[in-house]
C-alpha cells in the first residue's frame, strides 16, 4: 500500500496517538482540532488562580513490559510523566 494523506478529526489522546503512529509509518498526517490547543479531555483549566486537571487520573498496565508501559515508551513520553503507584 502506498503512503497516504490522512486527516484525523480530534486532537485528543487517541487522535494524537494515531497521528504519531501514522506519521512514523510515513503517511502525511493532518490533525483537525476545534479547540485552541490539543489534548482533548487531557487538559487543565484555572479558576481564581487554582489549576484543575480534568484528564484521567488512573491507568492500569503501567508496570515495565505491560501494555500501557510499552505504548507510552513507544511514544517516548514515559520520562515526562509523574507516575505514582497505588497500593
N, CA, C and O atoms as a Tinker XYZ file with bonds, in Angstrom:
   348  protein
     1  N      0.851000   -1.177000    0.000000    73     2
     2  CA     0.000000    0.000000    0.000000    64     1     3
     3  C      0.893000    1.236000    0.000000    63     2     4     5
     4  O      1.911000    1.262000    0.692000    81     3
     5  N      0.525000    2.256000   -0.766000    73     3     6
     6  CA     1.294000    3.490000   -0.835000    64     5     7
     7  C      1.078000    4.351000    0.393000    63     6     8     9
     8  O      0.174000    4.107000    1.192000    81     7
     9  N      1.911000    5.348000    0.529000    73     7    10
    10  CA     1.761000    6.289000    1.639000    64     9    11
    11  C      0.598000    7.219000    1.330000    63    10    12    13
    12  O      0.489000    7.736000    0.219000    81    11
    13  N     -0.257000    7.427000    2.300000    73    11    14
    14  CA    -1.489000    8.191000    2.104000    64    13    15
    15  C     -1.443000    9.513000    2.855000    63    14    16    17
    16  O     -0.661000    9.694000    3.788000    81    15
    17  N     -2.301000   10.431000    2.425000    73    15    18
    18  CA    -2.570000   11.653000    3.190000    64    17    19
    19  C     -3.750000   11.325000    4.100000    63    18    20    21
    20  O     -4.781000   10.839000    3.633000    81    19
    21  N     -3.603000   11.584000    5.377000    73    19    22
    22  CA    -4.617000   11.192000    6.353000    64    21    23
    23  C     -5.051000   12.415000    7.157000    63    22    24    25
    24  O     -4.211000   13.176000    7.639000    81    23
    25  N     -6.371000   12.602000    7.302000    73    23    26
    26  CA    -6.921000   13.640000    8.170000    64    25    27
    27  C     -7.500000   12.964000    9.403000    63    26    28    29
    28  O     -8.278000   12.016000    9.292000    81    27
    29  N     -7.123000   13.447000   10.564000    73    27    30
    30  CA    -7.630000   12.912000   11.827000    64    29    31
    31  C     -8.474000   14.001000   12.470000    63    30    32    33
    32  O     -8.024000   15.134000   12.643000    81    31
    33  N     -9.707000   13.639000   12.823000    73    31    34
    34  CA   -10.619000   14.584000   13.455000    64    33    35
    35  C    -10.470000   14.448000   14.963000    63    34    36    37
    36  O    -10.829000   13.419000   15.536000    81    35
    37  N     -9.947000   15.473000   15.601000    73    35    38
    38  CA    -9.803000   15.484000   17.051000    64    37    39
    39  C     -8.363000   15.312000   17.498000    63    38    40    41
    40  O     -7.679000   14.368000   17.102000    81    39
    41  N     -7.917000   16.242000   18.332000    73    39    42
    42  CA    -6.551000   16.211000   18.843000    64    41    43
    43  C     -6.477000   15.769000   20.282000    63    42    44    45
    44  O     -5.661000   16.273000   21.053000    81    43
    45  N     -7.335000   14.819000   20.651000    73    43    46
    46  CA    -7.239000   14.233000   21.983000    64    45    47
    47  C     -6.183000   13.141000   22.003000    63    46    48    49
    48  O     -5.412000   13.001000   21.054000    81    47
    49  N     -6.146000   12.375000   23.070000    73    47    50
    50  CA    -5.135000   11.326000   23.225000    64    49    51
    51  C     -5.157000   10.345000   22.056000    63    50    52    53
    52  O     -4.104000   10.006000   21.516000    81    51
    53  N     -6.336000    9.890000   21.664000    73    51    54
    54  CA    -6.428000    8.916000   20.568000    64    53    55
    55  C     -6.011000    9.528000   19.235000    63    54    56    57
    56  O     -5.269000    8.904000   18.477000    81    55
    57  N     -6.476000   10.740000   18.938000    73    55    58
    58  CA    -6.130000   11.385000   17.681000    64    57    59
    59  C     -4.643000   11.673000   17.566000    63    58    60    61
    60  O     -4.042000   11.445000   16.516000    81    59
    61  N     -4.046000   12.175000   18.647000    73    59    62
    62  CA    -2.611000   12.467000   18.630000    64    61    63
    63  C     -1.792000   11.191000   18.494000    63    62    64    65
    64  O     -0.793000   11.157000   17.776000    81    63
    65  N     -2.224000   10.142000   19.189000    73    63    66
    66  CA    -1.511000    8.866000   19.103000    64    65    67
    67  C     -1.591000    8.296000   17.692000    63    66    68    69
    68  O     -0.585000    7.848000   17.142000    81    67
    69  N     -2.785000    8.313000   17.109000    73    67    70
    70  CA    -2.929000    7.836000   15.725000    64    69    71
    71  C     -2.051000    8.646000   14.787000    63    70    72    73
    72  O     -1.421000    8.095000   13.884000    81    71
    73  N     -2.010000    9.954000   15.001000    73    71    74
    74  CA    -1.178000   10.809000   14.169000    64    73    75
    75  C      0.292000   10.444000   14.254000    63    74    76    77
    76  O      0.979000   10.392000   13.234000    81    75
    77  N      0.778000   10.192000   15.457000    73    75    78
    78  CA     2.178000    9.796000   15.640000    64    77    79
    79  C      2.463000    8.483000   14.927000    63    78    80    81
    80  O      3.437000    8.370000   14.183000    81    79
    81  N      1.607000    7.491000   15.158000    73    79    82
    82  CA     1.845000    6.168000   14.569000    64    81    83
    83  C      1.775000    6.208000   13.040000    63    82    84    85
    84  O      2.579000    5.565000   12.363000    81    83
    85  N      0.820000    6.957000   12.501000    73    83    86
    86  CA     0.713000    7.064000   11.043000    64    85    87
    87  C      1.901000    7.824000   10.451000    63    86    88    89
    88  O      2.418000    7.446000    9.399000    81    87
    89  N      2.334000    8.890000   11.121000    73    87    90
    90  CA     3.495000    9.640000   10.635000    64    89    91
    91  C      4.751000    8.776000   10.676000    63    90    92    93
    92  O      5.581000    8.838000    9.770000    81    91
    93  N      4.889000    7.970000   11.729000    73    91    94
    94  CA     6.040000    7.058000   11.809000    64    93    95
    95  C      6.033000    6.061000   10.654000    63    94    96    97
    96  O      7.086000    5.619000   10.195000    81    95
    97  N      4.836000    5.713000   10.192000    73    95    98
    98  CA     4.719000    4.774000    9.071000    64    97    99
    99  C      4.907000    5.475000    7.724000    63    98   100   101
   100  O      4.836000    4.835000    6.675000    81    99
   101  N      5.148000    6.791000    7.754000    73    99   102
   102  CA     5.442000    7.517000    6.528000    64   101   103
   103  C      4.284000    8.251000    5.890000    63   102   104   105
   104  O      4.438000    8.834000    4.817000    81   103
   105  N      3.124000    8.234000    6.531000    73   103   106
   106  CA     1.962000    8.930000    5.973000    64   105   107
   107  C      2.033000   10.422000    6.290000    63   106   108   109
   108  O      2.649000   10.826000    7.276000    81   107
   109  N      1.405000   11.228000    5.456000    73   107   110
   110  CA     1.304000   12.665000    5.702000    64   109   111
   111  C      0.025000   12.891000    6.503000    63   110   112   113
   112  O     -1.070000   12.599000    6.023000    81   111
   113  N      0.160000   13.410000    7.721000    73   111   114
   114  CA    -0.958000   13.484000    8.664000    64   113   115
   115  C     -1.329000   14.933000    8.951000    63   114   116   117
   116  O     -0.460000   15.778000    9.167000    81   115
   117  N     -2.633000   15.209000    8.951000    73   115   118
   118  CA    -3.170000   16.485000    9.406000    64   117   119
   119  C     -4.165000   16.182000   10.517000    63   118   120   121
   120  O     -5.086000   15.385000   10.335000    81   119
   121  N     -3.976000   16.823000   11.670000    73   119   122
   122  CA    -4.901000   16.641000   12.792000    64   121   123
   123  C     -5.743000   17.905000   12.911000    63   122   124   125
   124  O     -5.210000   19.008000   13.027000    81   123
   125  N     -7.060000   17.736000   12.880000    73   123   126
   126  CA    -8.000000   18.851000   12.968000    64   125   127
   127  C     -8.584000   18.896000   14.376000    63   126   128   129
   128  O     -9.170000   17.917000   14.839000    81   127
   129  N     -8.425000   20.026000   15.052000    73   127   130
   130  CA    -8.895000   20.178000   16.433000    64   129   131
   131  C     -9.689000   21.477000   16.535000    63   130   132   133
   132  O     -9.246000   22.515000   16.042000    81   131
   133  N    -10.860000   21.427000   17.173000    73   131   134
   134  CA   -11.701000   22.613000   17.271000    64   133   135
   135  C    -11.266000   23.576000   18.373000    63   134   136   137
   136  O    -11.604000   24.759000   18.324000    81   135
   137  N    -10.532000   23.093000   19.351000    73   135   138
   138  CA   -10.116000   23.965000   20.454000    64   137   139
   139  C     -8.785000   24.642000   20.148000    63   138   140   141
   140  O     -8.133000   24.330000   19.152000    81   139
   141  N     -8.390000   25.568000   21.012000    73   139   142
   142  CA    -7.154000   26.326000   20.795000    64   141   143
   143  C     -5.897000   25.485000   20.947000    63   142   144   145
   144  O     -4.861000   25.808000   20.366000    81   143
   145  N     -5.978000   24.413000   21.719000    73   143   146
   146  CA    -4.798000   23.571000   21.923000    64   145   147
   147  C     -5.218000   22.111000   21.936000    63   146   148   149
   148  O     -6.368000   21.799000   22.246000    81   147
   149  N     -4.296000   21.209000   21.602000    73   147   150
   150  CA    -4.620000   19.782000   21.588000    64   149   151
   151  C     -4.698000   19.219000   22.999000    63   150   152   153
   152  O     -4.309000   19.874000   23.966000    81   151
   153  N     -5.200000   18.009000   23.102000    73   151   154
   154  CA    -5.243000   17.325000   24.389000    64   153   155
   155  C     -6.592000   16.727000   24.722000    63   154   156   157
   156  O     -6.676000   15.801000   25.529000    81   155
   157  N     -7.651000   17.241000   24.113000    73   155   158
   158  CA    -8.975000   16.693000   24.412000    64   157   159
   159  C     -9.288000   16.790000   25.897000    63   158   160   161
   160  O     -9.163000   17.855000   26.501000    81   159
   161  N     -9.696000   15.668000   26.476000    73   159   162
   162  CA   -10.028000   15.657000   27.900000    64   161   163
   163  C     -8.799000   15.636000   28.796000    63   162   164   165
   164  O     -8.926000   15.728000   30.017000    81   163
   165  N     -7.606000   15.517000   28.208000    73   163   166
   166  CA    -6.372000   15.606000   28.987000    64   165   167
   167  C     -5.936000   17.059000   29.016000    63   166   168   169
   168  O     -4.956000   17.438000   28.375000    81   167
   169  N     -6.663000   17.858000   29.754000    73   167   170
   170  CA    -6.363000   19.280000   29.770000    64   169   171
   171  C     -6.499000   19.837000   31.177000    63   170   172   173
   172  O     -6.708000   19.106000   32.145000    81   171
   173  N     -6.374000   21.134000   31.256000    73   171   174
   174  CA    -6.381000   21.811000   32.541000    64   173   175
   175  C     -7.060000   23.163000   32.366000    63   174   176   177
   176  O     -6.981000   23.774000   31.300000    81   175
   177  N     -7.722000   23.620000   33.411000    73   175   178
   178  CA    -8.241000   24.980000   33.400000    64   177   179
   179  C     -7.927000   25.621000   34.744000    63   178   180   181
   180  O     -7.640000   24.929000   35.721000    81   179
   181  N     -7.985000   26.944000   34.785000    73   179   182
   182  CA    -7.665000   27.681000   36.008000    64   181   183
   183  C     -8.858000   28.533000   36.411000    63   182   184   185
   184  O     -9.444000   29.229000   35.582000    81   183
   185  N     -9.209000   28.473000   37.674000    73   183   186
   186  CA   -10.266000   29.313000   38.249000    64   185   187
   187  C     -9.716000   29.976000   39.499000    63   186   188   189
   188  O     -9.221000   29.311000   40.410000    81   187
   189  N     -9.810000   31.288000   39.526000    73   187   190
   190  CA    -9.358000   32.057000   40.687000    64   189   191
   191  C     -7.942000   31.675000   41.107000    63   190   192   193
   192  O     -7.638000   31.580000   42.296000    81   191
   193  N     -7.089000   31.462000   40.121000    73   191   194
   194  CA    -5.687000   31.164000   40.389000    64   193   195
   195  C     -5.381000   29.725000   40.753000    63   194   196   197
   196  O     -4.229000   29.389000   41.029000    81   195
   197  N     -6.395000   28.866000   40.759000    73   195   198
   198  CA    -6.188000   27.454000   41.096000    64   197   199
   199  C     -6.326000   26.625000   39.821000    63   198   200   201
   200  O     -7.314000   26.744000   39.096000    81   199
   201  N     -5.318000   25.778000   39.552000    73   199   202
   202  CA    -5.330000   24.935000   38.351000    64   201   203
   203  C     -6.031000   23.613000   38.645000    63   202   204   205
   204  O     -5.808000   23.002000   39.690000    81   203
   205  N     -6.878000   23.176000   37.715000    73   203   206
   206  CA    -7.596000   21.912000   37.830000    64   205   207
   207  C     -7.246000   21.025000   36.639000    63   206   208   209
   208  O     -7.430000   21.423000   35.489000    81   207
   209  N     -6.741000   19.822000   36.916000    73   207   210
   210  CA    -6.519000   18.835000   35.865000    64   209   211
   211  C     -7.819000   18.084000   35.661000    63   210   212   213
   212  O     -8.398000   17.581000   36.624000    81   211
   213  N     -8.292000   17.998000   34.416000    73   211   214
   214  CA    -9.565000   17.323000   34.174000    64   213   215
   215  C     -9.401000   16.053000   33.352000    63   214   216   217
   216  O    -10.388000   15.491000   32.879000    81   215
   217  N     -8.172000   15.598000   33.178000    73   215   218
   218  CA    -7.922000   14.354000   32.459000    64   217   219
   219  C     -8.094000   13.161000   33.380000    63   218   220   221
   220  O     -8.433000   13.306000   34.554000    81   219
   221  N     -7.855000   11.979000   32.825000    73   219   222
   222  CA    -7.983000   10.788000   33.656000    64   221   223
   223  C     -6.859000   10.758000   34.689000    63   222   224   225
   224  O     -5.785000   11.311000   34.454000    81   223
   225  N     -7.099000   10.122000   35.818000    73   223   226
   226  CA    -6.140000   10.121000   36.916000    64   225   227
   227  C     -5.614000    8.738000   37.249000    63   226   228   229
   228  O     -4.783000    8.593000   38.145000    81   227
   229  N     -6.083000    7.724000   36.546000    73   227   230
   230  CA    -5.610000    6.360000   36.799000    64   229   231
   231  C     -5.534000    5.611000   35.483000    63   230   232   233
   232  O     -6.417000    5.727000   34.633000    81   231
   233  N     -4.475000    4.845000   35.326000    73   231   234
   234  CA    -4.356000    3.959000   34.168000    64   233   235
   235  C     -3.659000    2.692000   34.640000    63   234   236   237
   236  O     -2.634000    2.751000   35.319000    81   235
   237  N     -4.219000    1.558000   34.278000    73   235   238
   238  CA    -3.613000    0.280000   34.645000    64   237   239
   239  C     -2.613000   -0.177000   33.596000    63   238   240   241
   240  O     -2.487000    0.439000   32.538000    81   239
   241  N     -1.908000   -1.254000   33.890000    73   239   242
   242  CA    -0.961000   -1.831000   32.940000    64   241   243
   243  C      0.288000   -0.997000   32.747000    63   242   244   245
   244  O      0.873000   -0.980000   31.664000    81   243
   245  N      0.704000   -0.292000   33.820000    73   243   246
   246  CA     1.838000    0.610000   33.688000    64   245   247
   247  C      3.132000    0.071000   34.276000    63   246   248   249
   248  O      4.087000    0.826000   34.459000    81   247
   249  N      3.179000   -1.214000   34.574000    73   247   250
   250  CA     4.440000   -1.794000   35.019000    64   249   251
   251  C      5.337000   -2.050000   33.817000    63   250   252   253
   252  O      4.843000   -2.214000   32.702000    81   251
   253  N      6.649000   -2.086000   34.030000    73   251   254
   254  CA     7.556000   -2.363000   32.909000    64   253   255
   255  C      7.143000   -3.626000   32.152000    63   254   256   257
   256  O      6.941000   -4.681000   32.755000    81   255
   257  N      7.021000   -3.512000   30.842000    73   255   258
   258  CA     6.641000   -4.636000   29.997000    64   257   259
   259  C      5.143000   -4.816000   29.821000    63   258   260   261
   260  O      4.713000   -5.596000   28.971000    81   259
   261  N      4.337000   -4.107000   30.610000    73   259   262
   262  CA     2.885000   -4.206000   30.479000    64   261   263
   263  C      2.410000   -3.313000   29.329000    63   262   264   265
   264  O      3.157000   -2.450000   28.869000    81   263
   265  N      1.161000   -3.518000   28.857000    73   263   266
   266  CA     0.701000   -2.827000   27.643000    64   265   267
   267  C      0.817000   -1.301000   27.669000    63   266   268   269
   268  O      1.368000   -0.720000   26.735000    81   267
   269  N      0.317000   -0.645000   28.705000    73   267   270
   270  CA     0.358000    0.820000   28.725000    64   269   271
   271  C      1.799000    1.324000   28.803000    63   270   272   273
   272  O      2.132000    2.341000   28.196000    81   271
   273  N      2.644000    0.626000   29.538000    73   271   274
   274  CA     4.064000    0.994000   29.643000    64   273   275
   275  C      4.720000    0.928000   28.259000    63   274   276   277
   276  O      5.417000    1.855000   27.846000    81   275
   277  N      4.489000   -0.167000   27.560000    73   275   278
   278  CA     5.077000   -0.362000   26.234000    64   277   279
   279  C      4.593000    0.714000   25.267000    63   278   280   281
   280  O      5.376000    1.255000   24.486000    81   279
   281  N      3.315000    1.016000   25.323000    73   279   282
   282  CA     2.707000    2.035000   24.465000    64   281   283
   283  C      3.321000    3.412000   24.729000    63   282   284   285
   284  O      3.711000    4.106000   23.790000    81   283
   285  N      3.407000    3.808000   26.000000    73   283   286
   286  CA     3.960000    5.118000   26.345000    64   285   287
   287  C      5.458000    5.190000   26.067000    63   286   288   289
   288  O      5.977000    6.250000   25.719000    81   287
   289  N      6.150000    4.067000   26.221000    73   287   290
   290  CA     7.577000    4.023000   25.887000    64   289   291
   291  C      7.767000    4.223000   24.387000    63   290   292   293
   292  O      8.679000    4.933000   23.963000    81   291
   293  N      6.910000    3.598000   23.587000    73   291   294
   294  CA     6.995000    3.769000   22.129000    64   293   295
   295  C      6.793000    5.229000   21.737000    63   294   296   297
   296  O      7.450000    5.724000   20.821000    81   295
   297  N      5.892000    5.913000   22.424000    73   295   298
   298  CA     5.635000    7.324000   22.141000    64   297   299
   299  C      6.707000    8.233000   22.746000    63   298   300   301
   300  O      6.698000    9.441000   22.511000    81   299
   301  N      7.628000    7.659000   23.520000    73   299   302
   302  CA     8.740000    8.382000   24.138000    64   301   303
   303  C      8.261000    9.476000   25.096000    63   302   304   305
   304  O      8.775000   10.594000   25.083000    81   303
   305  N      7.264000    9.137000   25.929000    73   303   306
   306  CA     6.749000   10.116000   26.883000    64   305   307
   307  C      6.893000    9.681000   28.339000    63   306   308   309
   308  O      6.539000   10.446000   29.236000    81   307
   309  N      7.397000    8.487000   28.600000    73   307   310
   310  CA     7.480000    7.995000   29.977000    64   309   311
   311  C      8.276000    8.920000   30.889000    63   310   312   313
   312  O      7.906000    9.112000   32.047000    81   311
   313  N      9.364000    9.495000   30.381000    73   311   314
   314  CA    10.204000   10.345000   31.222000    64   313   315
   315  C      9.542000   11.680000   31.557000    63   314   316   317
   316  O     10.051000   12.423000   32.396000    81   315
   317  N      8.420000   11.995000   30.918000    73   315   318
   318  CA     7.712000   13.250000   31.195000    64   317   319
   319  C      6.532000   13.062000   32.144000    63   318   320   321
   320  O      5.842000   14.024000   32.484000    81   319
   321  N      6.304000   11.825000   32.569000    73   319   322
   322  CA     5.158000   11.531000   33.427000    64   321   323
   323  C      5.590000   11.399000   34.877000    63   322   324   325
   324  O      6.683000   10.916000   35.175000    81   323
   325  N      4.722000   11.833000   35.769000    73   323   326
   326  CA     4.941000   11.653000   37.197000    64   325   327
   327  C      4.036000   10.505000   37.639000    63   326   328   329
   328  O      2.892000   10.723000   38.036000    81   327
   329  N      4.559000    9.281000   37.567000    73   327   330
   330  CA     3.756000    8.098000   37.879000    64   329   331
   331  C      3.801000    7.817000   39.372000    63   330   332   333
   332  O      4.872000    7.781000   39.979000    81   331
   333  N      2.634000    7.621000   39.952000    73   331   334
   334  CA     2.517000    7.311000   41.377000    64   333   335
   335  C      1.853000    5.956000   41.497000    63   334   336   337
   336  O      0.738000    5.764000   41.012000    81   335
   337  N      2.525000    5.015000   42.138000    73   335   338
   338  CA     1.998000    3.657000   42.277000    64   337   339
   339  C      0.998000    3.608000   43.429000    63   338   340   341
   340  O      1.293000    4.052000   44.539000    81   339
   341  N     -0.172000    3.069000   43.156000    73   339   342
   342  CA    -1.183000    2.887000   44.192000    64   341   343
   343  C     -1.017000    1.508000   44.803000    63   342   344   345
   344  O     -0.671000    0.554000   44.107000    81   343
   345  N     -1.266000    1.399000   46.110000    73   343   346
   346  CA    -1.115000    0.071000   46.758000    64   345   347
   347  C     -2.132000   -0.926000   46.255000    63   346   348
   348  O     -2.140000   -2.075000   46.696000    81   347
